[in-house]
Amino acid sequence: MRLHGMIYLEIIGSLILTNCAPSLHSAHSVAVDSADHVRNASLPPPETAEAHIQRGMALGDQGNLDGAIEELNEAIRLAPQYVEAHATLGLALEKKGEWDQAIAEYERAIEAKPNHAGAHAGLGVALHKKGDFNRAIMEYRTALRLDPAALNTHYNLALALHANGEHQAAIAEYDTVIRLNPQYAPAHYNLGVALWQQGDIDGTIMEMGIALGMEPYLIDAHYYLGLALEAKHDLDGASAEYESVTKLRPGDPSAYLRLGHILEQKGQVSDAVDTYGRARDIAPDAAEVHAALGLALKTTGEYSAARTELEEALRLLPEEPSHQDRRRQLRQALQAVGSKG
């Protein structure tokens, strides 16, 4: 079953290659602000470190990371202390998923030039993707001290704080991103998620509404808006949002579960049974789907079918302390249908 609550989008790539502030680059600015600049630049002599960096950047822009890494390594062979070569190689390795090597290259760049904001930001991204949130947060903050207006770094810092459970600090960073770029829908979405996790239902509704006004196909925003509206007892509004999820992502059982729950609240239990049945077809190995369906069938008096679903739910539900209350409830329901079957 799909788990909701995931932070939207991957970490934005290191600021070295994302059309960020020129201050992130050294004076040579190897066309790192855009691919067009790379293609139109007047190439230096072919065996200089500069030429290898430019070719590496062009190859990376084309998706040829192995070729880019080869060129950037050659640039470093020719000029071992070339800061931008190490920083740009760090980015190429990061994009290839070689986090440890990327971290080593960013650290070499920082050792040579401690005030290189882009290298600190890139190191933060590599640490972030590796799951080392505390160090990532430290590097992002260092980068922001050097370049306070770097939008991507503020956003990455917000993501790292959010993933680290520091919701209030994450909310402050999302607010900063939105102040810098009010039209950035992912920031509104993630702010909405953080507000939901803090119990701010009205704030969630507002931010998810803004995000959807910019990106109507942002599926999880529909889901969270549905949860928030349901919490406000706006069952029709919540149903409409969950219906949007089922249309945009038909293979998601979570929305069908929420729709079934709303139908039960409205007293439309037979319709809820049909809706839970759709969720079961999508996720036959999800214990909660069988549990919801079994309990609804018990309400409609279909005891034999209810018994089958409840037994399957108990079989699938883990024997962990956190699930004991739910297991107890299902066993009680199973006993009840057994006495009537």
N, C-alpha and C positions, 0 to 999 in steps of 0.2 A: 504494500500500500504506500502511496505517495505520502511523504511527510511534509506538512506545511510548516512554515516558520523559517524556511531557509532564506538567507539574505540574498537579495536580488543581484544577479550578475556576478561575474568573476571580478577579482581585483583588477582595477585598471592597470595596464602595463606601466612599467617604470617611466618616469617623466622624461627620460632621455629621448624617447622616440614618439611622444604623443602630442606634438604640436604645443609644447609648453613654453614657458617664458624663456627667452634667449639667455637669460642669466644662468640657466642651468648648464650651459655649454661653455667651453673655453673659446678663446678668441678665434680659433680656426673654424669653429662651427661647421663641422663636416656635413653640411646639408642635413642635419638631423631633425630639422623642424618639419620637413616634408619630403615625400618621395620625388615630387617634381623638382625640388631644388637639387636632389641627388642627380637626377637624370640630366638637368640642364647645366650642372656645374662644369667648369672647365677643369678637366682632370690634370693633376700634377704628373710629373714623370712616373712611369709605371712601377719603378722599384722603390719608391718612397713609402714610408709608413702611411702618409696621408692618402696615397693612391689606394693602398690596400684597405684602409678604413672606408673610403668611398665605395670601393667595389663590394666590401662586406656589407655596408649599409644597403646598397642596391640589391644585393642578393637576398638579404633579410627581408626587404620590402616585397620581393617576389615570392617569399615563402621558402626560399632555399636556405634553411638554417645551417645545414652542414657546410655549404659553400661559404656562408657568411662567417662561420666560426673559423674555417680554414684561413680566410683572408685576414681576419682580425688577429689570429695567432701569428700570422706572418708579419703584420704590422708591429706586434709586440716584440717579435724576434729582432726586427730592425731598430726598434726604439723602445727598449724595455721600460722606460720611465714615462711613456706617453699615456697620460691620465685618461684621455678620451678613448683610447684603444681598450684599456682595461674596463672602463665603464660600459662601453658599447658591447664588448665581448660578454660582460655580465648579463646584459639584456638578452643577447642572443641565446645564451645558455639558459637563462630563466625561461624564455619562451619555449625552449626545447624540453623544459621540465627537469633540467639538471641543476637542482637547487644548490647543492653543496658547492659545485664548481662556480655557479653564478655568485654565490656569497663570497667565495674567495676572490673573485675578480673585482667585485665592488669594494671589498676591503682593501685590495691593493690600490685601487683608485683613491680611496679615502686616505690611505696612508701617505700617498704622494701629495694629495690636495685635500686637507681636512674640511675645507669650506665648500666642497663640491656638493651642492644641494641635490643634483640629479643622482649622484652616486649613493647618497644617503637614502633618497627616495627609492631607488632601485633595490638597495640592500633591504629596505623595509618590505618591498613587495616579495622578494625571494624568501625572506624569513616568514612573512605572512602566509605565503603559499605552502611553506613547510610546516605551518602550524605553530610557529614560535611567536605567539601574539605579543608577549611582553617585550621582546627585543624589537619586533616590528614597530610597535608603538613608539619605542624610544627613537628608532631611526626616523620614522615619519616626523616626529616632533623636532628632531634635529634639523631635518630638511626644511621644515616650516619656519624655524628660527632664521634660516638662511634665505628663504624665499616665502614670505608669509602669504602671498597671493596665489600660490600654486593650488588651483582648484582640485586637480587629481589627487594631490597628496592629502588635502583635507578629506576628500571622499574616502581614500584608502585608510586614513587614520580612523574615520568614523566606522568603516567596516571592521577594522581590527578591534576597536573598542567594543563594538557590538558583539563580535564573535567571542570576545573575552568576558562577556557578561557585564561590562561597564556601561550600562544603558544610559544613565544620565549624561555621562561624558560623550557617548555616541550621539545622543540627541543634540547636544551643543554643537558637535561637528557637522551633523546633517544640516542644522540651522545655518551654519557658516557657509556650507556648500550652496544652500538655497539662496542665501543672501548674495553670493557671488554669481550664481546662475539660477534664477528663479524658474527657468524652463526645464530644469533637469529632472525628468520624471523619476528615475531610479532613486534619487535622493528623497523625494517626497514619499515614494513607496517604502523605502527603508525606515524613514522617520515614522511612518505610520505603523510599521511592524514594531519598532522600539516603543512607541506610545502604547500599542496594544499590550505589549509585555509588561508595561508599567501600569496597566489598568485604566489608561486614559481613552475611554471609548469615543468620546466626542472628537478628540484629537485624531484618533484613528480614522473616523469617518471623514473628517475634513481632508486629511492628507491623502487617503486612498482616492477620494473624489477628485482631488487636484491631479494626482498621477494618472487616473483614468481619463480625465479631460484631455491630457496630452497624449497618452498612449492607451487607446480603448482596448487593445488586445493584450494588455498586461494581465495575464490570467490570474496570478496569485493576488493581485490587488482586488479583483472581483471577489475572491474567496475571503480575504480579510475584511472587505467591506461587508460581505454577507455575515460574517461572524459578529461584527460590531453592530450591525442593524438587528441581528437576532438578539444580541444582548440588550438592545433598547426596546425589545418586544415588537419591532417592526417586521413581522413575519412575512408579509407580502414583499417588502423591499428586499429582505434577506433571500427569499425564494428566487426573486428575479436575478440576484447576483449569482447564486449557486447554479441557476439555469444557464447563465452566461458561461460559467466554468464548464458545464457539461457539453456545451456547444463548441467551445474553443479547445477543450481537451477531453474528448469523449472517454478516454481511458482512465480517468481519474475517479476512483471510488469514493474519495472523501466528500465530494460535492453531493453525490447521491445519498450518502449517509446523512449529511446535514439536511437535505431535502426531505428524506424519510422522517427525520426527527421533527421537522416542522409540520409535516402532514399529521403525525401523531398528536402534536400539540393542538392541531385544529380538529382532532377527532376523526380524521380521515385515515383510519388504520388500514383498511384494505388497500388504499392507494399507497400507503407507506410500505406495505408488504411488497407490492410490485416494484417500488423504487429500491428497496433493499435488495430485491432479487436482481436488479440490474447491477448493483454494487457487487453482489456475490459472483455474477458472471464475469465481471472484470477482475476481481481479486478473490479467487476461490480459496486461497490459503491465508486470508486475513481473518483472525479470530473475531475481531469486533464486528465484522460484517455478518458472520453467522450468528453472533450474539444478538445483534439488533434485529435480525430477521426472525430468530427464534422467539424472542420476547414479543414481537409484533404478532406472530402466528399464534402464540399463547393467548393474546388478547382477543383475537378473532375466533378462538375456539378450535383452531386447526391443530389439535394436540399431537397427532402422530408426526406431522411435518415439523412442529415446534420441537419435539423431542430430538429429531434428527439433527436439526440446526444447533440446538443447545449442546448436544453431545459433541458435535464437531467443533464448536467454539471452545469447549473445555479441553478437547484434545489439542487444539492449536495454541491455546493460551499458555504462555510460559509459567513454569512452577517457581516463580520468583516472589519474594515478599511484597513487592509493589503491586502485584496482580492478585493478591489473596482476597481482597474485598470483592473484586469483580468475580473471581472464581466462586466465592461463597454465594453471591447473588445468583449466579447461573445455576449452581447446584440446587439452590432452593427452588428456582423456577422449574428445573428439571424434575424435582420431586413432585412439584405441584401438577405438572402435566402428566406425570406418571400415574398419579392417583386418579386422573380423569380419563386416561387413555383407554 
